Amino acid sequence: MGFNEESCFLGIEAGSTRIKATLIDSDFMPVASGSYIWSDTFDGRHWTYSMADVWKGIAECYASLKEDVRKKHGAVLHSVKAIGISAMMHGYLAFDEKGEQLAPFRTWRNTTTEESAEKLSALFSFNIPQRWSIAHLYQAMLDGEEHVKRISFLTTLSGYIHSRLTGRRVLGIGDASGMFPIDSGTGTYDERMVSLFQDLTDVDIRNIFPAVLSAGEDAGTLTEEGALLLDREGDLKSGIPLCPPEGDAGTGMTATNSVRERTGNVSAGTSIFSMVVLEKPLSSMHKEIDIVTTPDGKPVAMVHCNNCTSNMNSWVSLIKEAVSLMGGNADLDEIYSRLYRKSLEGSPDCNGMTIYNYVSGEPVTGFQDGVPLVITSPDKPLNLSDFVRAHLYSALVSLSYGMRILSSEGVQIDKLMGHGGLFRHHGVGDRYLAAAVSVPVYTMKTAGEGGPYGMALLAAYSAEGKGMPLPVFLGEKVFSKADVLKTEPCEEDEEGFSVYLERFLSLSPVERTAIDLM
């Protein structure tokens, strides 16, 4: 059967280091992809991306996808059955009544809202992390920023992109739950907390925040202007339905079939976070644990860590430069593959080596700022396998710290799915994660596809769900025949990782001193 664009679904995700598009067919399998590499900048106070870069990246990513369709299928892409937009969660994008941006985009990576997060958490009796949009808004108020009184629309990156494509100011419930607490009973912003914030500030967030939609609900159609923002060549037709825009946490849950109770997933790339669907509320508030939702509104415990592979990526680039200096020509994928495999030869506790991968602050472990740091024992020889293994452990160690709090709460996890770049090489990242959290880890062949694949599935659900609950649609329609690989925790690795974690925590004064001196 030939390529049929009218039976395909498109997911586009603006992640931290790549904007990526995935096109899936009626069997929910990827048939084409596109990507665009970008990076954030630091404007002196905030980590940010310009909106010009957002639209350049979106267009370049779509052009890359379109070219992939042409090469693989000999076709020009004119339409799809449905589109979904996702992006990194949280942050602060504020606009006036004319749609003019009022302040630079403040991303999830920023740790400048400690005061507001603490005050709101106390006011609500509910953990408000520094990344959340409401924390950014209140901090701007506390700082006396002039633009606040002119805000007409405040949203996340996915909500902004979606609004420009469709004209609709809406947001998927999962992404909305990273802006402001959600009442899972009503499926919208928690009324008690909305009233408390209004009493505190005279601002009714319902007037400026996007409307909340659950997976499968109508979120508008692609306008002519929106079609040209995606496809600068003008081949893409308007009128295509879009599903509710989501955050990268929701797409990760969808991509890994982790939306049922007692299931969870770990998304690992620039940042790393776990999502565990809860059977019941936690017994108390924990500043290390966010309470968000699945794309269909079920409560989820989230451990979000700002730092994962960014520091290792820098070291790999350095290694590639060294290879080139010696006349070699290995590409990055080959270098990553060989280094990952080499790490398996390392000591289970990394032979005394400890790496802080903190490119930015890490609230889970109490760091407002970060400095990458390598600490070794002078009496132990350096070797590549321990060095790489320590980097991979460092990508997981803060997450492990937060997950142990969930374990102390008695949260049961039957299955933990891994997806994202850390799990591209089976038997390495999944093995170390299993050791870090003491839970079996599962990966699928689509594990490397990540968020845009999950967003394409949500687009498919909006068109094909026909009233079916999202877990049933994913379990019976999408993943019933999925090739799943299971990795059990290895006792030796668990013991080694525990030693590494204890050493990592005990050396935190060294990291704090380095931050103070930088």
N, C-alpha and C positions, 0 to 999 in steps of 0.2 A: 504494500500500500504506500503510495507516494505521500509527499509532504503536503499537509493541508493546514494552512495558517488559521482557518476559521475554527479548528478544533484545538488550537494551542492556547496556552496561558502564559503570561509574561510576569515575572517578578523582578523588580529592580530594588536593590538595597544600597544606600549610601553609608558604607561602613567607615571605620576610622582611617584605614589606609587604602582601601579600594572601593570604588563604586562598581558594582557587579550586577549583571543582568543574566537571568536564566530563563530560557524558553522551554516549556515542557509540553508533551503531546497528550492525547486523550488517554494514554496509559500512564500518565503522570511521570514519565521519564524525560530527563533532559535531552533536548535535540539540538540546542545551540546555546552559546553563551557569549558574553562580551564583558569587558572590564576596562577600568580607567584607574590608574594609580595616582593618588594624591596624598597630601599630608596637611596636618594642622600647622598653625603658626602661633607664636606667643607675642601678643601685642603690647607687652609690658606689664600686663596684669592678668589677662585671660588667654586661655587656649581657644583658638577660633578658626573658622573657615569663612572666607568671603562668599557672599551669595553669587558673585560672578563666577567663582570657582565651582560652586555647586552646579550651576547650569552648564558651564563648560564641561564639567565632568559627566553630568547626566547625558548630554548630547554625544560626547565622545564614546561613552559606554554603549549607548544605543547604536551608534554607528558601527562599533566593533561587533555587536550582536548581529546587526543587519548584514555585515560582511561575512560573518560566520554562516548565516543562513544561506547566503549566495554561494559560498564555497561548498558547503555540505549538501545543499538541496537544490542548487541551481535556480533559486527563486528570489524575487524581490519581496520583502515583507511589507504588506499593505495594511494588515489588520490582524487581530487576535480575538479570541472569544472574551477574555477579561484580562485586566491588568491589576497588579498590586504594587504599592510603593511602601518600602520600609526604610528605616534609617536607624542610626545610633540613638538610643533613648535619651530622655531627660534634656537638660539644658534650657536655654533661654533665647527665644526669638520673639522680639517685640516689635509691633507695627502700629502706626497711627491709623486714623480712620480713612486715609487715602491709600493705605497699603505701603507707606514709606517705612523702611526699617529705622528703628529708633536707637539701637545700640548694636555693637558687634555681637555676633552669635557667640554665646557662652556655652561651651560643650560640657558633657558629662565629666570631662577630665579635670575640670577646675575644682580647686579646694579652697575657695575664697568665701564660702558661706557658712563658716563654722558657727558664728553668732546666731544667725537666723535659724539654722537647722536645730540648734540646741533649744532656742526659745519656742519654736513651733512644735518640736517633739514634746516639750513639757506642757504646752498649751493643749495639744491634741491628745496627750497620753498615747502617742503613736509615733513610731520612729520615722522621722523625716530626714533622709540622707542629704548630704550637701549637694548631690548631683541634681536633685529634683527641681523642677521648674518653680514650684512654690517657694523653695528656699532661695533661689536666685531672685525671685520677685521681691520677697520680703527683705533680702539683704540690700537690694537696690533702694528700697524705701528707707531702711536704717541708715544707709550711706547718703541719703538726701539727693539721690540722682534726679536731675530735673526732668528727664524724659518720662518718668513713671506716670505722671498725671495725664500724659497724652496717649497712653496705651489704649488701643481699641481692640487689639487681637494679640494674644500670647499663645505660642504653640511650640511644638517640637519640630525637628527637621523633617520628619516624614509628613507631619501635618501641614507644614509650609509647602512642601513640594506638591502634595496632593491638592492643596487649595489653588495653586497656580495652574494645575492641570485640569481641574474640574470646576473651579469657582465655589466649591463647598468647604466650609470651615468645620470639618469633622475629624475625629480621631478614633482609631480602634481602642477598645477598652484596655488592652494590655499596655499600649503606649501611654494612654491617659493615666493609668495607675502609677506611672512614673512622673507625672506632673503633680497629682494631688490624690490623696487617699480615695479609694472607691468603696462604695457600699455594695457588696456582692448581691444583696437582696434587691436593690433598685437598679443596679447596672449603671450607675452614674456617680458623680462626685458625692462624697459623704455629706449629708445635709447638716449634721451636727457640727462638723468641722468647718464647713462653708460658713455657717452662722458665726462660729467662734472667730474665724479670720475676718469676717465683715465687721464684727464688733471691735476687733483690734485695730483695723486699718480703714474702715469705711469703704472697702473695696469688695464688691460681690464678684467672685471669680467666675460665676456663671455667665456674666456679661462679656467677659474677655477671653475665656478659655473655649476651645473647640467643643462642639457637641460630641457626646460619647456614643459610639456604635459598637455592637458586638459582631463577631465574625458572621458573615452571611448576609448582613443587612445592607440595604442600598446606600451607596456612598457617592453616587453621581456618575457622570459619563465624561469622557475626554472631549474637551472643547477644541475648536479649530486652533486657538492660540496654544492650548496645551499640546496638541499634536505637533505643532511646529517647534515647541520647546524640546520635545523628545527627538524628532526627526527633522533636522535642518534641511534635508533634501525635499521634504514635502510629500513623501510617498505614503506616510501613515495617515489613515482615515480618522476623522473625529467620530464621536458617538459610541466608542467602545466603553463598556461598563468598567468601573473601578470598584474594588472591594475596599472596606475600611483600611486606612493606612495603619501600619503597625511598627512597633519598635523591634530592635534586633533580638530582644529576649523572646518575644512572642513568635517570631519567625523561627528561632532556634527550637522552641518547644514543638512547633508544627513540623519542622524538617526532620525531627527525630521521633515523631509519634509519642510525645511525652506530655499529653494533656489530660491524662487520667490521674485520679488520686493514687498516691504511692509510687508514681513515676517521676523521674527527674531527668534533667540533661545538663551537660556542661558545655558551654560555648567558649572556645579558646582561640584567641587571636591577639590583637593589640591589647585588649582587656580580656578578662576571664570572669565568667560568672556561672553560678549554678542556679537552677530553677527546680524546685521540688513542689509538686502539687499536694496541698495539705488535705488531710482527712478532717482535721479540727484545728481551731485557732491555737497558737502558741500560748503557753501559760503566762508569759510575761513579755514585755517589750525588750528587745535587744538592739543596741545601736549598730551592731554588725549585720543585722538581718533586715532586709526590706520586705514588706508585704505588698505584693503586686498581684496581677491576675493573668490567667491564660487568655488567649484571644476570644474565648467564649465566656469569660468572667469568673472562673473558679479561682479561689485564693491560692497564692503561691508564695513560698518563702524563697527569697532571692539573696544569695551571697554574691555581691558584686565587688570585684577587685580591679582597680584602675590599671594595674601593670601585669602584663603576661609576657609576650614574646618580643616587645619592642627592643629591649636591651640585647637579647640574643640576636635579633635581626642585624643590629649594628655590628656585632662581633662577626657574624657570618659574612657581611659585606667586607669587613677587614680581611677575613680569611680569603675571600675571593680576590681581593686586591693582591694579597701575597701570592696566590696561585698564578695570577697574571704576571707578576713580577718575575716569577721563575719560568715564564714561557708557557704556562698552562692555559687552557681555554674552557674550563668546566663552567657550566651554567649554574645558576643559583639552585635550581631544583635538584641537580645532581649533588651539589655540595651539602644541601640540607639532608638529603637521603643518606649520604655516607656518614655524616656527622651523627645523625639520629642512631643509625645502626652501631656506630662506634661507641656511643654512650652505654650500650648494653654490656660492654666489657669493663665498665667502671665499677668501683666499690659501691655497695648498697647505700653507704652513708657519705659517698663522694670523698672518702679518704681525708676528711677534715676540711675540705674546701667549702666555703660558704659564699654565695653570691646574692647581693641585694639588687634586684632588677628594677628598682624604683626610679623610673624616668620622671615620674610625677608623684604627688602625694598618694598615700594609701590609707584612707580612713579606717578600713577594717582592722588594721594593726596600729592605728593611732598616729599616723604620720601625715602632717599637713603638706610637706614637701618631700622630695626624694632626690637622692644622688646614687647613680649606679656604682656599685662597689664590689670588688673581688677580694675576699679575705682567704689567705692560705696559711697553713702551718709551716714554719721555717724548717722543721725537721722531716717533712714529708715531700717527696719529689713530685713535681708537676707532671701531669700527663694529660693527653687530649681527651681520653675517655671520661675521666673524672671531671674535667673542665666542662664538657658538654652535658654530662649528666647533672652537674650542679646547676647549669643554666636551665635545664628542663625542670628540675626540682624547684628552682626559684620561681618558675612560671606558675607553679601549683601551690606553693607553700602558704601564701596568704589565704587562698581559697580553702585549703585544708583547715586552717585555723578557724575560719568561720563555720565550716561544715561540722566541726566538732561541737559547736554550740547547738546546732540542730540535733545532733546525736544525743546530747545531754537533755534535750527537750523530749526525747522519746519518739522523734519523727521517724517513721518507718519508710524505707525506700526499697522497693522490690527490684527496680531496674533503673540504672543510670546510663543515659545515652551520651556519647561524646560526639561532638561535631566541630568543625572548624579546622584551621590549618594545622593545629597541634596533633590532630589525629589522622593526618594523611598517610602516615607510615604505620600500618598496623603492627602491633606488638611492641611499640615504643611508648608513645604518648598515652595510649590507653592502659598500658601496663603500669606506668608511673602514677596515673590518676587513680587506678584501683588501689595502689599502695597508699596513696595520700588520703583516701576517704574510706578505705576498708569496705568497699561495696563493689560487686561485679559491674564491670563497665562494658557496654555494648556499643558497637559501631556498625554502620551500614556502608555499602559501597558509595552512597551519596554523602558520606560524612564530610567530605571536603567541599561539598556544594554549599552548605551552610545557609545563611539567611535568605538570599534571593530565591533559592529552591523552596524554602518554607513559604516565602511570600507568593510564589507562583501557585503553591498548593492552596493558600488561602483565597487566591483569585479563582482557582478551580472550584473551591467549596462554595464561593458566592454564586457561581453559575450552575453547579451540578449538585449542590447539597440537598436541594428539594426538601427542606425541613428536617433533614437527618442531623442528629447531634454531631458536633465536630469530632469527638472521639470515635464515634461509630464510622463516620466517613473516612477518617484516616486509617482506622484499624481494619475495616472491611473492604474499602475501595482502593486505598493507596498502598498500604504496607502489608497486606495479607500474605504476599509472597516475597517479601523483602529478604534479601540475603544479609543476615545479621551475624556478626562475629562477636563472641563473648570472651572477655578476659577476666579471670578470677584473680583476686588479690593473692600475691605471693608472700608468704610469711617472711622470708628473708628481706624482700623489698619493703614490706610494712615496717619491720624493725629498723631498717636503714633509714627510711623516710622519717620515722619518729625521732631518731637521733638527729637527723638534719634539722627538723622543725625545732627541737629543743635548742640546738646550737644557734639557729637563726634568731630565735627569740632572745636568747641570752646575750647575743652580740648586738642587739638593737641600740645600746648606748654608743657603739662605734658608728653606726649609721647616723644617729642623731648628731654626733660630734661633727661628722663629715658635712652634714647639711648646714650646721651652724657656721662652719668655716668656709663654705663655698660662697 
